[in-house]
Amino acid sequence: MAKDSSDNTSAEMNIIGRGTVIDGNLRTDSNIRIDGKIKGKLICKHTLTIGEAGYVEGEVEAVNGIVSGKIKGKVNIMEKLVLHSKSSIIGDLKAKKLIIDEGAVFEGTSDMGIQPSGGSLKEHTAPNSDEVTKK
């Protein structure tokens, strides 16, 4: 009986090394480490690690994220995002859990709302300031 290879995708590690530049979209069903540069949309179905030399410009989606390098663009992490002390994110981010080490740079807006099952986050927004003051 053949083994289903999809069971081992989270244990695999893709590496984009220093000196490597990707101009375009990148999608992986396993873990990925970026030490090079990516300009485009990056989708990772497991853990995304961006090393100190790593740089991503564009939209980023992952289940978990560990950032020591730089991201410029929209970041959407389904579970936990860790920003190490030398990291930099310029753009909006959404994560269920966010850990920011001292020295990390973040410029943008953050959303730690929990996405309800079966609905979008836009359907479950906080009341505006007028609604809050009227109560």
N, C-alpha and C positions, 0 to 999 in steps of 0.2 A: 504494500500500500504506500503510495507516495505521500510525503509529508507536505502540508500546506506551508509554503514559504512565507505567507503573510504573517504567521505567528512570530517570526523572528525579525520583522522589520524594525522594531523599536531598538533592538540590540545592535543594529548596523549603524555605522558612522560614516557619513559623507564628509569630506574635507575639501574646502576651497582654500588653497594655500596662498601664502604671500606671493605677490607678483601676478596673481591670476585676477583678471578683470572680466566680469560677465555683464554684458549690456543686453538685458532681456529678462524675461520671467523665468523663475526657477521654482519647481515644486518637488518635494520629496515626501515619501511616506515613512521615512526613518529619521533618525537624528542627523543633524548637520552642524558642522563647525565652520565658521567663516573667518579666515585670516586674510583674505583678499578683499576685493571690492565688487559689489553688485549694484547695478543701477537697473531697477525694475521691480516687479512684484515678486516677493518671496513667500512661499507657503510651505510650512513644515508641519507634518502631522504628529510630530513628537517634540523633542527638545531641540531648540535652536540655541547655539552658543556662538557669540561673536567675540573673538579674541581681541586683544589690545590693538592689533594692527588692522582689524576688520572694520569695514565701512559698508553700510547699506543705505542707498538713496532710493526711496520708494515705499510702497506699502508692504508691511510685514505681518504675517499671520502664523501663529504657532500655538501648540498646546502649552508649552513651558518655554521660558526664555531666560538666558544668562548672558548679560551684556558687559563686556569689558572695553569694547570699542565704541564706534559711533553709528547712530541711526539718524537719518533725516527723512521724516515722513510719518505716515500713520502706522501705529503699532497696535495690533489686536492679539492679546494673549489670553487663551481660554482659562488657564489656571494661574500659575505663578510666574512673575517676572522679577528677576534680581538684577539690579544695576550696581555693578562694582565701582569702586572709588575712582577709576580712570575713565568711566563710561560717560557718554553724552547722547542724549536723545533730544532732538529738536523736532517737535511735532506732537500730535495728539496721541494719547495712549489709552487703551482699555485693557484691564486685567482684573481677574478676580482677587488676586493677592499681589501686593507690590512691596518689594524690599529695596530700599535705596541706601547704599553705603555712603558714609561721609566722604565728600569730595566729588561725588557723581554730579553731573549736570543734567538738568531736565528743564526744558523750556517748551511749554505748551499746556494743554489741558489733560487731566486724567479722569477716567471714569472707572470706578471699581464696583459698579452695579452688577448684581448677579442676574444673568440673562434667564428669564423664566422659560420653562420648557414650553415649546409650542408657540411662542410669541417673540416679537422683536423687542429690543430695548426701547425703541422709539414709542411703543405703545404704553410703556410704563415709566414715564418721566416724572421727575419731582415737580411739585406745584411751583408756579412762578412766584415771584416776590409779592405780587398783588394778592394772590390767593392766600399766602401765608399771613400777611398783615391783617387781612379781613377777619380772620378767625379769632 
